[in-house]
Amino acid sequence: MPPDPGLSVAAARPADAEAIFALVDRWARAGEMLERPLAEIHEAIRDFKVARLDGAIAGCGSLRVLGADLAEIRSLAVGEASQGRGVGAAIVAACVADARELGIERVFALTYKPGFFERQGFAVANVMDFPQKVWRECVRCPFFSDCREIAVARDLRAGDA
Ligand SMILES: CC(C)(COP(=O)(O)OP(=O)(O)OC[C@H]1O[C@@H](n2cnc3c(N)ncnc32)[C@H](O)[C@@H]1OP(=O)(O)O)[C@@H](O)C(=O)NCCC(=O)NCCS
């Protein structure tokens, strides 16, 4: 898909937090992703990217560093009216570029949409490859014992485009 000329992705600013909350909340209510409280989004705002289509916020996502060589893409959400225009792919590409710049070797996500991530060069993985995530966060999640999210990962070391 050729990139949409009106599409841009940039680091989120504190003033974007409410729009990010609204995007995530819309899909969390539909059971498509986990919710993120507004206060948590404010605290993690430096991790977030926002995508704009013709100037208006169309999507968001965050890259959270979990270790010296591991980061997680989370809270990836594209507004209903903006889907299918490369917004999600552009946010993932921006997160991967950030990870590379930080010298991170592996990026992963837990998702209900593994097919989307496979299109972005990720492969299905075993969640237990990421004990930093499972034992720090997943254990506190209300869905821990009945988790339907699928782990996907992308190796950023040489050889992976
Ligand atoms: C999943 C989501 C992020 C995709 O964003 P998007 O902007 O619509 O996707 P894009 O237009 O960037 O699509 C990029 C590619 O992925 C494919 N794709 C998009 N959604 C897909 C899905 N659910 N399953 C498989 N492939 C998908 C597209 O067909 C496109 O393929 P191409 O490279 O061959 O053209 C978006 O639909 C969304 O926010 N959904 C609700 C919340 C959610 O599920 N978030 C992800 C949970 S971690």
The ligand as an SDF file (V2000), in Angstrom:
LIG
                    3D

 48 50  0  0  0  0  0  0  0  0999 V2000
   -5.3060   -3.5960   14.1260 C   0  0  0  0  0  0  0  0  0  0  0  0
   -5.1670   -2.1310   13.7230 C   0  0  0  0  0  0  0  0  0  0  0  0
   -4.1190   -1.4470   14.6080 C   0  0  0  0  0  0  0  0  0  0  0  0
   -4.7090   -2.0600   12.2440 C   0  0  0  0  0  0  0  0  0  0  0  0
   -4.5100   -0.6850   11.8890 O   0  0  0  0  0  0  0  0  0  0  0  0
   -4.8130   -0.1520   10.4170 P   0  0  0  0  0  0  0  0  0  0  0  0
   -4.3350    1.2350   10.3390 O   0  0  0  0  0  0  0  0  0  0  0  0
   -6.2390   -0.3920   10.0800 O   0  0  0  0  0  0  0  0  0  0  0  0
   -3.9220   -1.1310    9.5440 O   0  0  0  0  0  0  0  0  0  0  0  0
   -3.0630   -0.7390    8.2400 P   0  0  0  0  0  0  0  0  0  0  0  0
   -3.9200   -0.0090    7.2800 O   0  0  0  0  0  0  0  0  0  0  0  0
   -1.8040   -0.0730    8.6680 O   0  0  0  0  0  0  0  0  0  0  0  0
   -2.7370   -2.1990    7.6800 O   0  0  0  0  0  0  0  0  0  0  0  0
   -1.4190   -2.6310    7.3750 C   0  0  0  0  0  0  0  0  0  0  0  0
   -1.5110   -4.0490    6.8130 C   0  0  0  0  0  0  0  0  0  0  0  0
   -2.0440   -4.9260    7.8290 O   0  0  0  0  0  0  0  0  0  0  0  0
   -3.2230   -5.5840    7.3140 C   0  0  0  0  0  0  0  0  0  0  0  0
   -4.1940   -5.6900    8.4390 N   0  0  0  0  0  0  0  0  0  0  0  0
   -4.8650   -4.7040    9.0360 C   0  0  0  0  0  0  0  0  0  0  0  0
   -5.6400   -5.1860   10.0390 N   0  0  0  0  0  0  0  0  0  0  0  0
   -5.4400   -6.5350   10.0380 C   0  0  0  0  0  0  0  0  0  0  0  0
   -5.9710   -7.5990   10.8050 C   0  0  0  0  0  0  0  0  0  0  0  0
   -6.8630   -7.3830   11.8090 N   0  0  0  0  0  0  0  0  0  0  0  0
   -5.5470   -8.8550   10.5470 N   0  0  0  0  0  0  0  0  0  0  0  0
   -4.6400   -9.0840    9.5520 C   0  0  0  0  0  0  0  0  0  0  0  0
   -4.1080   -8.1110    8.7820 N   0  0  0  0  0  0  0  0  0  0  0  0
   -4.5090   -6.8520    9.0180 C   0  0  0  0  0  0  0  0  0  0  0  0
   -3.7320   -4.6780    6.2080 C   0  0  0  0  0  0  0  0  0  0  0  0
   -4.5100   -5.4120    5.2810 O   0  0  0  0  0  0  0  0  0  0  0  0
   -2.4380   -4.1620    5.6090 C   0  0  0  0  0  0  0  0  0  0  0  0
   -1.9060   -5.1680    4.7820 O   0  0  0  0  0  0  0  0  0  0  0  0
   -0.9170   -4.8150    3.5230 P   0  0  0  0  0  0  0  0  0  0  0  0
    0.4060   -4.4330    4.1510 O   0  0  0  0  0  0  0  0  0  0  0  0
   -0.8800   -6.0720    2.7710 O   0  0  0  0  0  0  0  0  0  0  0  0
   -1.5510   -3.6680    2.7900 O   0  0  0  0  0  0  0  0  0  0  0  0
   -6.5320   -1.3800   13.8030 C   0  0  0  0  0  0  0  0  0  0  0  0
   -7.4720   -2.1100   13.0690 O   0  0  0  0  0  0  0  0  0  0  0  0
   -7.0590   -1.1900   15.2250 C   0  0  0  0  0  0  0  0  0  0  0  0
   -6.7130   -0.2250   15.8760 O   0  0  0  0  0  0  0  0  0  0  0  0
   -7.9230   -2.1290   15.6890 N   0  0  0  0  0  0  0  0  0  0  0  0
   -8.5670   -1.9970   16.9700 C   0  0  0  0  0  0  0  0  0  0  0  0
   -7.6110   -2.0750   18.1260 C   0  0  0  0  0  0  0  0  0  0  0  0
   -6.6490   -3.2430   17.9980 C   0  0  0  0  0  0  0  0  0  0  0  0
   -7.0500   -4.3470   17.6640 O   0  0  0  0  0  0  0  0  0  0  0  0
   -5.3750   -2.9650   18.2610 N   0  0  0  0  0  0  0  0  0  0  0  0
   -4.3130   -3.9440   18.1310 C   0  0  0  0  0  0  0  0  0  0  0  0
   -4.2150   -4.6850   19.3800 C   0  0  0  0  0  0  0  0  0  0  0  0
   -2.5410   -4.7550   19.9480 S   0  0  0  0  0  0  0  0  0  0  0  0
  1  2  1  0
  2  3  1  0
  2  4  1  0
  2 36  1  0
  4  5  1  0
  5  6  1  0
  6  7  2  0
  6  8  1  0
  6  9  1  0
  9 10  1  0
 10 11  2  0
 10 12  1  0
 10 13  1  0
 13 14  1  0
 14 15  1  0
 15 16  1  0
 15 30  1  0
 16 17  1  0
 17 18  1  0
 17 28  1  0
 18 19  1  0
 18 27  1  0
 19 20  2  0
 20 21  1  0
 21 22  1  0
 21 27  2  0
 22 23  1  0
 22 24  2  0
 24 25  1  0
 25 26  2  0
 26 27  1  0
 28 29  1  0
 28 30  1  0
 30 31  1  0
 31 32  1  0
 32 33  2  0
 32 34  1  0
 32 35  1  0
 36 37  1  0
 36 38  1  0
 38 39  2  0
 38 40  1  0
 40 41  1  0
 41 42  1  0
 42 43  1  0
 43 44  2  0
 43 45  1  0
 45 46  1  0
 46 47  1  0
 47 48  1  0
M  END
$$$$
